[in-house]
Amino acid sequence: MPTHAPEHADSKLLPTGRVVRDWADLAVDSWVDVVAESEPLTHARVDAKTEDGSILWLVEAGTGRRTLRLKTDPLVLYRTSH
């Protein structure tokens, strides 16, 4: 699995930052790019998480939509800055 997002002319369609392998390392209020199957790229803030990092609540930038994500979901998170 790559540690950096691939370079591309339209960076708005691709994630930035490093892959987050251990969600327990994410702090509340940190920012991530979410790449999930059959979904557009989402930039979101970690709103809450379980101590072991198996469950995250994310708030999407722009829409404010709050979603629950499980570590077992088919997605990849990339650590970013806001």
C-alpha positions as CSV (number, residue, x, y, z in Angstrom):
1,M,0.0,0.0,0.0
2,P,1.5,3.4,-0.9
3,T,2.5,5.9,1.8
4,H,1.9,8.9,-0.4
5,A,-0.9,9.8,-2.8
6,P,0.1,9.6,-6.4
7,E,0.9,12.7,-8.3
8,H,-1.8,13.9,-10.7
9,A,-2.7,17.1,-12.6
10,D,-6.0,17.5,-10.8
11,S,-5.0,17.1,-7.1
12,K,-8.6,17.9,-5.9
13,L,-9.6,14.5,-7.1
14,L,-6.8,12.6,-5.2
15,P,-5.9,12.4,-1.5
16,T,-2.9,14.2,0.0
17,G,-0.8,13.2,2.9
18,R,0.2,9.8,4.3
19,V,-1.9,6.7,4.7
20,V,-3.2,6.2,8.3
21,R,-2.7,2.6,9.1
22,D,-3.5,2.7,12.8
23,W,-6.7,4.8,13.4
24,A,-5.9,4.9,17.1
25,D,-3.1,7.3,16.2
26,L,-5.6,9.9,14.9
27,A,-6.4,12.8,17.3
28,V,-9.8,14.3,17.6
29,D,-10.0,17.4,15.4
30,S,-7.3,16.1,13.0
31,W,-8.1,16.2,9.3
32,V,-8.2,13.3,6.8
33,D,-8.9,12.6,3.2
34,V,-11.3,9.6,2.9
35,V,-11.1,7.3,-0.1
36,A,-13.9,4.8,-0.1
37,E,-15.2,2.4,-2.8
38,S,-17.7,4.0,-5.1
39,E,-17.6,7.4,-3.3
40,P,-16.0,10.7,-4.2
41,L,-13.0,11.9,-2.3
42,T,-14.0,13.4,1.1
43,H,-12.1,15.8,3.3
44,A,-13.2,15.4,6.9
45,R,-12.4,16.3,10.5
46,V,-12.2,13.5,13.1
47,D,-15.1,14.4,15.5
48,A,-14.8,11.4,17.8
49,K,-13.2,8.0,18.0
50,T,-13.0,4.9,20.1
51,E,-9.8,4.5,22.2
52,D,-8.7,1.5,20.0
53,G,-9.4,3.5,16.8
54,S,-11.9,0.9,15.5
55,I,-14.7,3.4,15.1
56,L,-14.4,7.1,13.9
57,W,-17.0,9.8,13.6
58,L,-16.0,12.1,10.8
59,V,-17.5,15.5,9.9
60,E,-17.2,16.4,6.2
61,A,-15.7,19.7,5.3
62,G,-18.1,22.0,3.4
63,T,-21.3,20.0,4.1
64,G,-20.9,19.4,7.8
65,R,-22.3,15.9,7.3
66,R,-21.3,13.5,10.2
67,T,-20.6,9.9,9.3
68,L,-19.6,6.8,11.3
69,R,-16.7,4.8,9.8
70,L,-15.5,1.4,10.9
71,K,-12.0,0.2,10.6
72,T,-13.4,-2.8,8.7
73,D,-15.0,-0.5,6.0
74,P,-13.4,-0.7,2.6
75,L,-11.7,2.7,2.7
76,V,-8.3,4.4,3.1
77,L,-7.6,7.4,5.3
78,Y,-4.9,9.9,4.5
79,R,-3.6,12.3,7.2
80,T,-3.9,15.9,6.0
81,S,-3.9,19.5,7.3
82,H,-6.9,21.6,7.0
